Amino acid sequence: MLRTLAAAAMALAATPAIAQSYYAAVPATAPAKASIVTRTTVWKCEGGTCAAPRAGSRDAIMCELLVREVGPLQRFAAAGADFDTAALDKCNARAKD
C-alpha cells in the first residue's frame, strides 16, 4: 500500500503545469521562448502548447495579448472551454503583421 501511495504521489508531482492551467493555447508556430509575459501573466510554453493561470482580464483580452506575442493561434481555451471559430478569428486578427 505504501508503494501505491508513493507511486500516486510521484505521478501527481510530475503532472505538467499546462494540464493545471486556466488558459491553454496552441500557436500556429511554436514560440521560440519557453516563457512569455503578457502584462502580469506568465505563459509557459512546451511541446507546442502554451498555458497560463487565470488572470484579471477577460478571456478574449488574454487571447489577444498572447497573439501579439506569438502570432496566430490554432486553438485557445479558457477554463477548459475552447473558443469557437468566430472568437478565435477575432482574437487572431490582433496578431502583429
mmCIF file as gemmi writes it, N, C-alpha and C atoms, coordinates in Angstrom:
data_model
loop_
_atom_site.group_PDB
_atom_site.id
_atom_site.type_symbol
_atom_site.label_atom_id
_atom_site.label_alt_id
_atom_site.label_comp_id
_atom_site.label_asym_id
_atom_site.label_entity_id
_atom_site.label_seq_id
_atom_site.pdbx_PDB_ins_code
_atom_site.Cartn_x
_atom_site.Cartn_y
_atom_site.Cartn_z
_atom_site.occupancy
_atom_site.B_iso_or_equiv
_atom_site.pdbx_formal_charge
_atom_site.auth_seq_id
_atom_site.auth_asym_id
_atom_site.pdbx_PDB_model_num
ATOM 1 N N . MET Axp A 1 ? 0.822 -1.19 0 1 0 ? 1 A 1
ATOM 2 C CA . MET Axp A 1 ? 0 0 0 1 0 ? 1 A 1
ATOM 3 C C . MET Axp A 1 ? 0.866 1.254 0 1 0 ? 1 A 1
ATOM 4 N N . LEU Axp A 2 ? 1.937 1.224 0.762 1 0 ? 2 A 1
ATOM 5 C CA . LEU Axp A 2 ? 2.824 2.371 0.829 1 0 ? 2 A 1
ATOM 6 C C . LEU Axp A 2 ? 3.434 2.659 -0.536 1 0 ? 2 A 1
ATOM 7 N N . ARG Axp A 3 ? 3.789 1.616 -1.266 1 0 ? 3 A 1
ATOM 8 C CA . ARG Axp A 3 ? 4.345 1.801 -2.61 1 0 ? 3 A 1
ATOM 9 C C . ARG Axp A 3 ? 3.308 2.408 -3.547 1 0 ? 3 A 1
ATOM 10 N N . THR Axp A 4 ? 2.066 1.986 -3.409 1 0 ? 4 A 1
ATOM 11 C CA . THR Axp A 4 ? 0.993 2.533 -4.244 1 0 ? 4 A 1
ATOM 12 C C . THR Axp A 4 ? 0.81 4.014 -3.976 1 0 ? 4 A 1
ATOM 13 N N . LEU Axp A 5 ? 0.816 4.393 -2.702 1 0 ? 5 A 1
ATOM 14 C CA . LEU Axp A 5 ? 0.682 5.811 -2.352 1 0 ? 5 A 1
ATOM 15 C C . LEU Axp A 5 ? 1.87 6.615 -2.853 1 0 ? 5 A 1
ATOM 16 N N . ALA Axp A 6 ? 3.061 6.064 -2.736 1 0 ? 6 A 1
ATOM 17 C CA . ALA Axp A 6 ? 4.256 6.753 -3.211 1 0 ? 6 A 1
ATOM 18 C C . ALA Axp A 6 ? 4.2 6.935 -4.727 1 0 ? 6 A 1
ATOM 19 N N . ALA Axp A 7 ? 3.777 5.896 -5.435 1 0 ? 7 A 1
ATOM 20 C CA . ALA Axp A 7 ? 3.662 5.99 -6.895 1 0 ? 7 A 1
ATOM 21 C C . ALA Axp A 7 ? 2.621 7.026 -7.292 1 0 ? 7 A 1
ATOM 22 N N . ALA Axp A 8 ? 1.506 7.066 -6.589 1 0 ? 8 A 1
ATOM 23 C CA . ALA Axp A 8 ? 0.464 8.055 -6.886 1 0 ? 8 A 1
ATOM 24 C C . ALA Axp A 8 ? 0.963 9.461 -6.618 1 0 ? 8 A 1
ATOM 25 N N . ALA Axp A 9 ? 1.695 9.644 -5.534 1 0 ? 9 A 1
ATOM 26 C CA . ALA Axp A 9 ? 2.243 10.965 -5.216 1 0 ? 9 A 1
ATOM 27 C C . ALA Axp A 9 ? 3.228 11.413 -6.283 1 0 ? 9 A 1
ATOM 28 N N . MET Axp A 10 ? 4.066 10.506 -6.766 1 0 ? 10 A 1
ATOM 29 C CA . MET Axp A 10 ? 5.025 10.846 -7.819 1 0 ? 10 A 1
ATOM 30 C C . MET Axp A 10 ? 4.31 11.212 -9.112 1 0 ? 10 A 1
ATOM 31 N N . ALA Axp A 11 ? 3.255 10.514 -9.438 1 0 ? 11 A 1
ATOM 32 C CA . ALA Axp A 11 ? 2.505 10.807 -10.661 1 0 ? 11 A 1
ATOM 33 C C . ALA Axp A 11 ? 1.883 12.187 -10.585 1 0 ? 11 A 1
ATOM 34 N N . LEU Axp A 12 ? 1.338 12.531 -9.433 1 0 ? 12 A 1
ATOM 35 C CA . LEU Axp A 12 ? 0.743 13.857 -9.276 1 0 ? 12 A 1
ATOM 36 C C . LEU Axp A 12 ? 1.798 14.943 -9.318 1 0 ? 12 A 1
ATOM 37 N N . ALA Axp A 13 ? 2.955 14.697 -8.732 1 0 ? 13 A 1
ATOM 38 C CA . ALA Axp A 13 ? 4.032 15.685 -8.736 1 0 ? 13 A 1
ATOM 39 C C . ALA Axp A 13 ? 4.56 15.904 -10.143 1 0 ? 13 A 1
ATOM 40 N N . ALA Axp A 14 ? 4.489 14.892 -10.992 1 0 ? 14 A 1
ATOM 41 C CA . ALA Axp A 14 ? 5.006 15.004 -12.35 1 0 ? 14 A 1
ATOM 42 C C . ALA Axp A 14 ? 3.985 15.568 -13.327 1 0 ? 14 A 1
ATOM 43 N N . THR Axp A 15 ? 2.768 15.835 -12.864 1 0 ? 15 A 1
ATOM 44 C CA . THR Axp A 15 ? 1.741 16.374 -13.751 1 0 ? 15 A 1
ATOM 45 C C . THR Axp A 15 ? 2.193 17.725 -14.286 1 0 ? 15 A 1
ATOM 46 N N . PRO Axp A 16 ? 2.188 17.93 -15.594 1 0 ? 16 A 1
ATOM 47 C CA . PRO Axp A 16 ? 2.641 19.196 -16.144 1 0 ? 16 A 1
ATOM 48 C C . PRO Axp A 16 ? 1.754 20.354 -15.704 1 0 ? 16 A 1
ATOM 49 N N . ALA Axp A 17 ? 2.387 21.498 -15.515 1 0 ? 17 A 1
ATOM 50 C CA . ALA Axp A 17 ? 1.645 22.7 -15.131 1 0 ? 17 A 1
ATOM 51 C C . ALA Axp A 17 ? 0.616 23.063 -16.195 1 0 ? 17 A 1
ATOM 52 N N . ILE Axp A 18 ? 0.886 22.694 -17.428 1 0 ? 18 A 1
ATOM 53 C CA . ILE Axp A 18 ? -0.03 23.019 -18.517 1 0 ? 18 A 1
ATOM 54 C C . ILE Axp A 18 ? -1.396 22.384 -18.287 1 0 ? 18 A 1
ATOM 55 N N . ALA Axp A 19 ? -1.416 21.176 -17.784 1 0 ? 19 A 1
ATOM 56 C CA . ALA Axp A 19 ? -2.692 20.493 -17.558 1 0 ? 19 A 1
ATOM 57 C C . ALA Axp A 19 ? -3.497 21.142 -16.437 1 0 ? 19 A 1
ATOM 58 N N . GLN Axp A 20 ? -2.837 21.889 -15.568 1 0 ? 20 A 1
ATOM 59 C CA . GLN Axp A 20 ? -3.497 22.51 -14.43 1 0 ? 20 A 1
ATOM 60 C C . GLN Axp A 20 ? -3.8 23.988 -14.661 1 0 ? 20 A 1
ATOM 61 N N . SER Axp A 21 ? -3.542 24.51 -15.833 1 0 ? 21 A 1
ATOM 62 C CA . SER Axp A 21 ? -3.696 25.93 -16.111 1 0 ? 21 A 1
ATOM 63 C C . SER Axp A 21 ? -5.12 26.29 -16.499 1 0 ? 21 A 1
ATOM 64 N N . TYR Axp A 22 ? -5.452 27.56 -16.327 1 0 ? 22 A 1
ATOM 65 C CA . TYR Axp A 22 ? -6.773 28.067 -16.698 1 0 ? 22 A 1
ATOM 66 C C . TYR Axp A 22 ? -6.841 28.311 -18.206 1 0 ? 22 A 1
ATOM 67 N N . TYR Axp A 23 ? -5.765 28.88 -18.76 1 0 ? 23 A 1
ATOM 68 C CA . TYR Axp A 23 ? -5.707 29.16 -20.198 1 0 ? 23 A 1
ATOM 69 C C . TYR Axp A 23 ? -4.794 28.153 -20.884 1 0 ? 23 A 1
ATOM 70 N N . ALA Axp A 24 ? -5.185 27.721 -22.077 1 0 ? 24 A 1
ATOM 71 C CA . ALA Axp A 24 ? -4.348 26.855 -22.907 1 0 ? 24 A 1
ATOM 72 C C . ALA Axp A 24 ? -4.458 27.338 -24.343 1 0 ? 24 A 1
ATOM 73 N N . ALA Axp A 25 ? -3.32 27.393 -25.024 1 0 ? 25 A 1
ATOM 74 C CA . ALA Axp A 25 ? -3.309 27.875 -26.403 1 0 ? 25 A 1
ATOM 75 C C . ALA Axp A 25 ? -2.324 27.062 -27.225 1 0 ? 25 A 1
ATOM 76 N N . VAL Axp A 26 ? -2.654 26.905 -28.497 1 0 ? 26 A 1
ATOM 77 C CA . VAL Axp A 26 ? -1.755 26.234 -29.43 1 0 ? 26 A 1
ATOM 78 C C . VAL Axp A 26 ? -1.43 27.226 -30.54 1 0 ? 26 A 1
ATOM 79 N N . PRO Axp A 27 ? -0.224 27.811 -30.498 1 0 ? 27 A 1
ATOM 80 C CA . PRO Axp A 27 ? 0.178 28.737 -31.554 1 0 ? 27 A 1
ATOM 81 C C . PRO Axp A 27 ? 0.361 28.012 -32.891 1 0 ? 27 A 1
ATOM 82 N N . ALA Axp A 28 ? 0.111 28.721 -33.984 1 0 ? 28 A 1
ATOM 83 C CA . ALA Axp A 28 ? 0.31 28.145 -35.317 1 0 ? 28 A 1
ATOM 84 C C . ALA Axp A 28 ? 1.78 27.803 -35.532 1 0 ? 28 A 1
ATOM 85 N N . THR Axp A 29 ? 2.664 28.608 -34.95 1 0 ? 29 A 1
ATOM 86 C CA . THR Axp A 29 ? 4.1 28.369 -34.999 1 0 ? 29 A 1
ATOM 87 C C . THR Axp A 29 ? 4.609 28.294 -33.565 1 0 ? 29 A 1
ATOM 88 N N . ALA Axp A 30 ? 5.358 27.273 -33.241 1 0 ? 30 A 1
ATOM 89 C CA . ALA Axp A 30 ? 5.852 27.114 -31.866 1 0 ? 30 A 1
ATOM 90 C C . ALA Axp A 30 ? 6.693 28.323 -31.462 1 0 ? 30 A 1
ATOM 91 N N . PRO Axp A 31 ? 6.437 28.878 -30.284 1 0 ? 31 A 1
ATOM 92 C CA . PRO Axp A 31 ? 7.213 30.03 -29.817 1 0 ? 31 A 1
ATOM 93 C C . PRO Axp A 31 ? 8.684 29.665 -29.599 1 0 ? 31 A 1
ATOM 94 N N . ALA Axp A 32 ? 9.558 30.642 -29.808 1 0 ? 32 A 1
ATOM 95 C CA . ALA Axp A 32 ? 10.988 30.423 -29.612 1 0 ? 32 A 1
ATOM 96 C C . ALA Axp A 32 ? 11.353 30.372 -28.135 1 0 ? 32 A 1
ATOM 97 N N . LYS Axp A 33 ? 10.545 31.027 -27.293 1 0 ? 33 A 1
ATOM 98 C CA . LYS Axp A 33 ? 10.838 31.092 -25.858 1 0 ? 33 A 1
ATOM 99 C C . LYS Axp A 33 ? 9.92 30.156 -25.074 1 0 ? 33 A 1
ATOM 100 N N . ALA Axp A 34 ? 10.43 29.644 -23.962 1 0 ? 34 A 1
ATOM 101 C CA . ALA Axp A 34 ? 9.635 28.756 -23.105 1 0 ? 34 A 1
ATOM 102 C C . ALA Axp A 34 ? 8.713 29.54 -22.182 1 0 ? 34 A 1
ATOM 103 N N . SER Axp A 35 ? 9.035 30.818 -21.933 1 0 ? 35 A 1
ATOM 104 C CA . SER Axp A 35 ? 8.203 31.676 -21.082 1 0 ? 35 A 1
ATOM 105 C C . SER Axp A 35 ? 7.922 32.983 -21.799 1 0 ? 35 A 1
ATOM 106 N N . ILE Axp A 36 ? 6.672 33.409 -21.731 1 0 ? 36 A 1
ATOM 107 C CA . ILE Axp A 36 ? 6.238 34.661 -22.361 1 0 ? 36 A 1
ATOM 108 C C . ILE Axp A 36 ? 5.432 35.428 -21.328 1 0 ? 36 A 1
ATOM 109 N N . VAL Axp A 37 ? 5.687 36.726 -21.217 1 0 ? 37 A 1
ATOM 110 C CA . VAL Axp A 37 ? 4.948 37.551 -20.266 1 0 ? 37 A 1
ATOM 111 C C . VAL Axp A 37 ? 4.042 38.505 -21.031 1 0 ? 37 A 1
ATOM 112 N N . THR Axp A 38 ? 2.753 38.49 -20.695 1 0 ? 38 A 1
ATOM 113 C CA . THR Axp A 38 ? 1.791 39.447 -21.231 1 0 ? 38 A 1
ATOM 114 C C . THR Axp A 38 ? 1.228 40.206 -20.037 1 0 ? 38 A 1
ATOM 115 N N . ARG Axp A 39 ? 1.495 41.499 -19.996 1 0 ? 39 A 1
ATOM 116 C CA . ARG Axp A 39 ? 1.158 42.31 -18.816 1 0 ? 39 A 1
ATOM 117 C C . ARG Axp A 39 ? 1.753 41.654 -17.577 1 0 ? 39 A 1
ATOM 118 N N . THR Axp A 40 ? 0.924 41.097 -16.713 1 0 ? 40 A 1
ATOM 119 C CA . THR Axp A 40 ? 1.436 40.466 -15.489 1 0 ? 40 A 1
ATOM 120 C C . THR Axp A 40 ? 1.27 38.946 -15.511 1 0 ? 40 A 1
ATOM 121 N N . THR Axp A 41 ? 0.919 38.38 -16.644 1 0 ? 41 A 1
ATOM 122 C CA . THR Axp A 41 ? 0.683 36.937 -16.752 1 0 ? 41 A 1
ATOM 123 C C . THR Axp A 41 ? 1.875 36.252 -17.404 1 0 ? 41 A 1
ATOM 124 N N . VAL Axp A 42 ? 2.354 35.196 -16.775 1 0 ? 42 A 1
ATOM 125 C CA . VAL Axp A 42 ? 3.457 34.414 -17.327 1 0 ? 42 A 1
ATOM 126 C C . VAL Axp A 42 ? 2.881 33.173 -18 1 0 ? 42 A 1
ATOM 127 N N . TRP Axp A 43 ? 3.142 33.054 -19.29 1 0 ? 43 A 1
ATOM 128 C CA . TRP Axp A 43 ? 2.734 31.892 -20.074 1 0 ? 43 A 1
ATOM 129 C C . TRP Axp A 43 ? 3.923 30.947 -20.153 1 0 ? 43 A 1
ATOM 130 N N . LYS Axp A 44 ? 3.686 29.675 -19.942 1 0 ? 44 A 1
ATOM 131 C CA . LYS Axp A 44 ? 4.713 28.644 -20.09 1 0 ? 44 A 1
ATOM 132 C C . LYS Axp A 44 ? 4.389 27.849 -21.349 1 0 ? 44 A 1
ATOM 133 N N . CYS Axp A 45 ? 5.376 27.725 -22.225 1 0 ? 45 A 1
ATOM 134 C CA . CYS Axp A 45 ? 5.169 27.016 -23.492 1 0 ? 45 A 1
ATOM 135 C C . CYS Axp A 45 ? 6.077 25.795 -23.555 1 0 ? 45 A 1
ATOM 136 N N . GLU Axp A 46 ? 5.476 24.67 -23.911 1 0 ? 46 A 1
ATOM 137 C CA . GLU Axp A 46 ? 6.243 23.434 -24.081 1 0 ? 46 A 1
ATOM 138 C C . GLU Axp A 46 ? 5.451 22.501 -24.989 1 0 ? 46 A 1
ATOM 139 N N . GLY Axp A 47 ? 6.168 21.83 -25.856 1 0 ? 47 A 1
ATOM 140 C CA . GLY Axp A 47 ? 5.527 20.862 -26.734 1 0 ? 47 A 1
ATOM 141 C C . GLY Axp A 47 ? 4.47 21.46 -27.651 1 0 ? 47 A 1
ATOM 142 N N . GLY Axp A 48 ? 4.634 22.723 -28.039 1 0 ? 48 A 1
ATOM 143 C CA . GLY Axp A 48 ? 3.683 23.359 -28.944 1 0 ? 48 A 1
ATOM 144 C C . GLY Axp A 48 ? 2.44 23.918 -28.28 1 0 ? 48 A 1
ATOM 145 N N . THR Axp A 49 ? 2.358 23.838 -26.948 1 0 ? 49 A 1
ATOM 146 C CA . THR Axp A 49 ? 1.208 24.363 -26.214 1 0 ? 49 A 1
ATOM 147 C C . THR Axp A 49 ? 1.684 25.389 -25.202 1 0 ? 49 A 1
ATOM 148 N N . CYS Axp A 50 ? 0.931 26.476 -25.069 1 0 ? 50 A 1
ATOM 149 C CA . CYS Axp A 50 ? 1.23 27.492 -24.067 1 0 ? 50 A 1
ATOM 150 C C . CYS Axp A 50 ? 0.093 27.515 -23.054 1 0 ? 50 A 1
ATOM 151 N N . ALA Axp A 51 ? 0.441 27.755 -21.796 1 0 ? 51 A 1
ATOM 152 C CA . ALA Axp A 51 ? -0.562 27.748 -20.736 1 0 ? 51 A 1
ATOM 153 C C . ALA Axp A 51 ? -0.246 28.821 -19.71 1 0 ? 51 A 1
ATOM 154 N N . ALA Axp A 52 ? -1.303 29.276 -19.031 1 0 ? 52 A 1
ATOM 155 C CA . ALA Axp A 52 ? -1.139 30.311 -18.011 1 0 ? 52 A 1
ATOM 156 C C . ALA Axp A 52 ? -2.242 30.177 -16.972 1 0 ? 52 A 1
ATOM 157 N N . PRO Axp A 53 ? -1.978 30.694 -15.77 1 0 ? 53 A 1
ATOM 158 C CA . PRO Axp A 53 ? -3.02 30.697 -14.74 1 0 ? 53 A 1
ATOM 159 C C . PRO Axp A 53 ? -4.062 31.761 -15.049 1 0 ? 53 A 1
ATOM 160 N N . ARG Axp A 54 ? -5.179 31.714 -14.365 1 0 ? 54 A 1
ATOM 161 C CA . ARG Axp A 54 ? -6.243 32.696 -14.56 1 0 ? 54 A 1
ATOM 162 C C . ARG Axp A 54 ? -5.721 34.093 -14.233 1 0 ? 54 A 1
ATOM 163 N N . ALA Axp A 55 ? -6.14 35.053 -15.029 1 0 ? 55 A 1
ATOM 164 C CA . ALA Axp A 55 ? -5.718 36.443 -14.846 1 0 ? 55 A 1
ATOM 165 C C . ALA Axp A 55 ? -6.946 37.319 -14.644 1 0 ? 55 A 1
ATOM 166 N N . GLY Axp A 56 ? -6.71 38.588 -14.377 1 0 ? 56 A 1
ATOM 167 C CA . GLY Axp A 56 ? -7.808 39.509 -14.099 1 0 ? 56 A 1
ATOM 168 C C . GLY Axp A 56 ? -8.535 40.017 -15.328 1 0 ? 56 A 1
ATOM 169 N N . SER Axp A 57 ? -7.98 39.805 -16.508 1 0 ? 57 A 1
ATOM 170 C CA . SER Axp A 57 ? -8.603 40.293 -17.74 1 0 ? 57 A 1
ATOM 171 C C . SER Axp A 57 ? -9.605 39.28 -18.283 1 0 ? 57 A 1
ATOM 172 N N . ARG Axp A 58 ? -10.496 39.771 -19.151 1 0 ? 58 A 1
ATOM 173 C CA . ARG Axp A 58 ? -11.447 38.878 -19.816 1 0 ? 58 A 1
ATOM 174 C C . ARG Axp A 58 ? -10.685 37.878 -20.679 1 0 ? 58 A 1
ATOM 175 N N . ASP Axp A 59 ? -11.299 36.737 -20.916 1 0 ? 59 A 1
ATOM 176 C CA . ASP Axp A 59 ? -10.655 35.679 -21.696 1 0 ? 59 A 1
ATOM 177 C C . ASP Axp A 59 ? -10.256 36.161 -23.091 1 0 ? 59 A 1
ATOM 178 N N . ALA Axp A 60 ? -11.109 36.934 -23.734 1 0 ? 60 A 1
ATOM 179 C CA . ALA Axp A 60 ? -10.808 37.434 -25.08 1 0 ? 60 A 1
ATOM 180 C C . ALA Axp A 60 ? -9.576 38.339 -25.063 1 0 ? 60 A 1
ATOM 181 N N . ILE Axp A 61 ? -9.434 39.141 -24.025 1 0 ? 61 A 1
ATOM 182 C CA . ILE Axp A 61 ? -8.27 40.022 -23.909 1 0 ? 61 A 1
ATOM 183 C C . ILE Axp A 61 ? -7.003 39.187 -23.721 1 0 ? 61 A 1
ATOM 184 N N . MET Axp A 62 ? -7.093 38.15 -22.913 1 0 ? 62 A 1
ATOM 185 C CA . MET Axp A 62 ? -5.929 37.28 -22.704 1 0 ? 62 A 1
ATOM 186 C C . MET Axp A 62 ? -5.487 36.635 -24.016 1 0 ? 62 A 1
ATOM 187 N N . CYS Axp A 63 ? -6.446 36.222 -24.82 1 0 ? 63 A 1
ATOM 188 C CA . CYS Axp A 63 ? -6.136 35.648 -26.128 1 0 ? 63 A 1
ATOM 189 C C . CYS Axp A 63 ? -5.424 36.683 -27.002 1 0 ? 63 A 1
ATOM 190 N N . GLU Axp A 64 ? -5.973 37.893 -27.051 1 0 ? 64 A 1
ATOM 191 C CA . GLU Axp A 64 ? -5.384 38.954 -27.874 1 0 ? 64 A 1
ATOM 192 C C . GLU Axp A 64 ? -3.972 39.312 -27.422 1 0 ? 64 A 1
ATOM 193 N N . LEU Axp A 65 ? -3.752 39.356 -26.116 1 0 ? 65 A 1
ATOM 194 C CA . LEU Axp A 65 ? -2.412 39.655 -25.604 1 0 ? 65 A 1
ATOM 195 C C . LEU Axp A 65 ? -1.416 38.583 -26.026 1 0 ? 65 A 1
ATOM 196 N N . LEU Axp A 66 ? -1.846 37.34 -26.008 1 0 ? 66 A 1
ATOM 197 C CA . LEU Axp A 66 ? -0.941 36.26 -26.405 1 0 ? 66 A 1
ATOM 198 C C . LEU Axp A 66 ? -0.63 36.304 -27.895 1 0 ? 66 A 1
ATOM 199 N N . VAL Axp A 67 ? -1.627 36.534 -28.738 1 0 ? 67 A 1
ATOM 200 C CA . VAL Axp A 67 ? -1.346 36.538 -30.185 1 0 ? 67 A 1
ATOM 201 C C . VAL Axp A 67 ? -0.426 37.689 -30.573 1 0 ? 67 A 1
ATOM 202 N N . ARG Axp A 68 ? -0.427 38.756 -29.813 1 0 ? 68 A 1
ATOM 203 C CA . ARG Axp A 68 ? 0.51 39.857 -30.085 1 0 ? 68 A 1
ATOM 204 C C . ARG Axp A 68 ? 1.952 39.417 -29.865 1 0 ? 68 A 1
ATOM 205 N N . GLU Axp A 69 ? 2.143 38.425 -29.012 1 0 ? 69 A 1
ATOM 206 C CA . GLU Axp A 69 ? 3.488 37.93 -28.711 1 0 ? 69 A 1
ATOM 207 C C . GLU Axp A 69 ? 3.9 36.737 -29.564 1 0 ? 69 A 1
ATOM 208 N N . VAL Axp A 70 ? 2.971 35.821 -29.841 1 0 ? 70 A 1
ATOM 209 C CA . VAL Axp A 70 ? 3.342 34.569 -30.518 1 0 ? 70 A 1
ATOM 210 C C . VAL Axp A 70 ? 2.77 34.429 -31.926 1 0 ? 70 A 1
ATOM 211 N N . GLY Axp A 71 ? 1.906 35.341 -32.331 1 0 ? 71 A 1
ATOM 212 C CA . GLY Axp A 71 ? 1.274 35.216 -33.639 1 0 ? 71 A 1
ATOM 213 C C . GLY Axp A 71 ? -0.026 34.432 -33.549 1 0 ? 71 A 1
ATOM 214 N N . PRO Axp A 72 ? -0.623 34.109 -34.689 1 0 ? 72 A 1
ATOM 215 C CA . PRO Axp A 72 ? -1.931 33.442 -34.716 1 0 ? 72 A 1
ATOM 216 C C . PRO Axp A 72 ? -1.946 32.121 -33.943 1 0 ? 72 A 1
ATOM 217 N N . LEU Axp A 73 ? -3.121 31.82 -33.418 1 0 ? 73 A 1
ATOM 218 C CA . LEU Axp A 73 ? -3.322 30.59 -32.655 1 0 ? 73 A 1
ATOM 219 C C . LEU Axp A 73 ? -4.204 29.618 -33.431 1 0 ? 73 A 1
ATOM 220 N N . GLN Axp A 74 ? -3.939 28.336 -33.272 1 0 ? 74 A 1
ATOM 221 C CA . GLN Axp A 74 ? -4.815 27.299 -33.823 1 0 ? 74 A 1
ATOM 222 C C . GLN Axp A 74 ? -5.936 26.985 -32.849 1 0 ? 74 A 1
ATOM 223 N N . ARG Axp A 75 ? -5.667 27.219 -31.552 1 0 ? 75 A 1
ATOM 224 C CA . ARG Axp A 75 ? -6.638 26.893 -30.505 1 0 ? 75 A 1
ATOM 225 C C . ARG Axp A 75 ? -6.394 27.793 -29.308 1 0 ? 75 A 1
ATOM 226 N N . PHE Axp A 76 ? -7.488 28.209 -28.656 1 0 ? 76 A 1
ATOM 227 C CA . PHE Axp A 76 ? -7.4 28.934 -27.388 1 0 ? 76 A 1
ATOM 228 C C . PHE Axp A 76 ? -8.546 28.456 -26.512 1 0 ? 76 A 1
ATOM 229 N N . ALA Axp A 77 ? -8.234 28.131 -25.274 1 0 ? 77 A 1
ATOM 230 C CA . ALA Axp A 77 ? -9.253 27.657 -24.338 1 0 ? 77 A 1
ATOM 231 C C . ALA Axp A 77 ? -9.097 28.367 -23.003 1 0 ? 77 A 1
ATOM 232 N N . ALA Axp A 78 ? -10.226 28.617 -22.365 1 0 ? 78 A 1
ATOM 233 C CA . ALA Axp A 78 ? -10.253 29.191 -21.022 1 0 ? 78 A 1
ATOM 234 C C . ALA Axp A 78 ? -11.143 28.302 -20.165 1 0 ? 78 A 1
ATOM 235 N N . ALA Axp A 79 ? -10.636 27.906 -19.023 1 0 ? 79 A 1
ATOM 236 C CA . ALA Axp A 79 ? -11.372 27.017 -18.107 1 0 ? 79 A 1
ATOM 237 C C . ALA Axp A 79 ? -11.834 25.738 -18.808 1 0 ? 79 A 1
ATOM 238 N N . GLY Axp A 80 ? -11.029 25.254 -19.745 1 0 ? 80 A 1
ATOM 239 C CA . GLY Axp A 80 ? -11.344 24.009 -20.436 1 0 ? 80 A 1
ATOM 240 C C . GLY Axp A 80 ? -12.301 24.136 -21.606 1 0 ? 80 A 1
ATOM 241 N N . ALA Axp A 81 ? -12.795 25.348 -21.876 1 0 ? 81 A 1
ATOM 242 C CA . ALA Axp A 81 ? -13.736 25.561 -22.988 1 0 ? 81 A 1
ATOM 243 C C . ALA Axp A 81 ? -13.021 26.252 -24.146 1 0 ? 81 A 1
ATOM 244 N N . ASP Axp A 82 ? -12.99 25.584 -25.299 1 0 ? 82 A 1
ATOM 245 C CA . ASP Axp A 82 ? -12.357 26.164 -26.484 1 0 ? 82 A 1
ATOM 246 C C . ASP Axp A 82 ? -13.142 27.35 -27.01 1 0 ? 82 A 1
ATOM 247 N N . PHE Axp A 83 ? -12.405 28.349 -27.514 1 0 ? 83 A 1
ATOM 248 C CA . PHE Axp A 83 ? -13.041 29.447 -28.236 1 0 ? 83 A 1
ATOM 249 C C . PHE Axp A 83 ? -13.66 28.869 -29.506 1 0 ? 83 A 1
ATOM 250 N N . ASP Axp A 84 ? -14.817 29.387 -29.907 1 0 ? 84 A 1
ATOM 251 C CA . ASP Axp A 84 ? -15.398 28.954 -31.173 1 0 ? 84 A 1
ATOM 252 C C . ASP Axp A 84 ? -14.643 29.635 -32.311 1 0 ? 84 A 1
ATOM 253 N N . THR Axp A 85 ? -14.951 29.258 -33.541 1 0 ? 85 A 1
ATOM 254 C CA . THR Axp A 85 ? -14.225 29.771 -34.702 1 0 ? 85 A 1
ATOM 255 C C . THR Axp A 85 ? -14.284 31.285 -34.791 1 0 ? 85 A 1
ATOM 256 N N . ALA Axp A 86 ? -15.444 31.876 -34.566 1 0 ? 86 A 1
ATOM 257 C CA . ALA Axp A 86 ? -15.59 33.334 -34.658 1 0 ? 86 A 1
ATOM 258 C C . ALA Axp A 86 ? -14.739 34.041 -33.612 1 0 ? 86 A 1
ATOM 259 N N . ALA Axp A 87 ? -14.75 33.551 -32.384 1 0 ? 87 A 1
ATOM 260 C CA . ALA Axp A 87 ? -13.965 34.175 -31.311 1 0 ? 87 A 1
ATOM 261 C C . ALA Axp A 87 ? -12.469 34.027 -31.578 1 0 ? 87 A 1
ATOM 262 N N . LEU Axp A 88 ? -12.055 32.86 -32.072 1 0 ? 88 A 1
ATOM 263 C CA . LEU Axp A 88 ? -10.639 32.65 -32.37 1 0 ? 88 A 1
ATOM 264 C C . LEU Axp A 88 ? -10.195 33.524 -33.538 1 0 ? 88 A 1
ATOM 265 N N . ASP Axp A 89 ? -11.037 33.656 -34.56 1 0 ? 89 A 1
ATOM 266 C CA . ASP Axp A 89 ? -10.711 34.529 -35.694 1 0 ? 89 A 1
ATOM 267 C C . ASP Axp A 89 ? -10.565 35.979 -35.242 1 0 ? 89 A 1
ATOM 268 N N . LYS Axp A 90 ? -11.454 36.43 -34.365 1 0 ? 90 A 1
ATOM 269 C CA . LYS Axp A 90 ? -11.385 37.8 -33.849 1 0 ? 90 A 1
ATOM 270 C C . LYS Axp A 90 ? -10.098 37.999 -33.052 1 0 ? 90 A 1
ATOM 271 N N . CYS Axp A 91 ? -9.749 37.014 -32.252 1 0 ? 91 A 1
ATOM 272 C CA . CYS Axp A 91 ? -8.511 37.071 -31.485 1 0 ? 91 A 1
ATOM 273 C C . CYS Axp A 91 ? -7.3 37.119 -32.418 1 0 ? 91 A 1
ATOM 274 N N . ASN Axp A 92 ? -7.256 36.231 -33.393 1 0 ? 92 A 1
ATOM 275 C CA . ASN Axp A 92 ? -6.121 36.16 -34.316 1 0 ? 92 A 1
ATOM 276 C C . ASN Axp A 92 ? -5.959 37.425 -35.144 1 0 ? 92 A 1
ATOM 277 N N . ALA Axp A 93 ? -7.027 38.19 -35.311 1 0 ? 93 A 1
ATOM 278 C CA . ALA Axp A 93 ? -6.94 39.448 -36.054 1 0 ? 93 A 1
ATOM 279 C C . ALA Axp A 93 ? -6.03 40.449 -35.345 1 0 ? 93 A 1
ATOM 280 N N . ARG Axp A 94 ? -5.768 40.237 -34.065 1 0 ? 94 A 1
ATOM 281 C CA . ARG Axp A 94 ? -4.902 41.128 -33.278 1 0 ? 94 A 1
ATOM 282 C C . ARG Axp A 94 ? -3.421 40.774 -33.385 1 0 ? 94 A 1
ATOM 283 N N . ALA Axp A 95 ? -3.098 39.714 -34.108 1 0 ? 95 A 1
ATOM 284 C CA . ALA Axp A 95 ? -1.694 39.313 -34.247 1 0 ? 95 A 1
ATOM 285 C C . ALA Axp A 95 ? -0.915 40.385 -34.991 1 0 ? 95 A 1
ATOM 286 N N . LYS Axp A 96 ? 0.346 40.548 -34.608 1 0 ? 96 A 1
ATOM 287 C CA . LYS Axp A 96 ? 1.212 41.508 -35.298 1 0 ? 96 A 1
ATOM 288 C C . LYS Axp A 96 ? 1.493 41.003 -36.701 1 0 ? 96 A 1
ATOM 289 N N . ASP Axp A 97 ? 1.603 41.925 -37.622 1 0 ? 97 A 1
ATOM 290 C CA . ASP Axp A 97 ? 1.925 41.554 -39.012 1 0 ? 97 A 1
ATOM 291 C C . ASP Axp A 97 ? 3.403 41.346 -39.195 1 0 ? 97 A 1
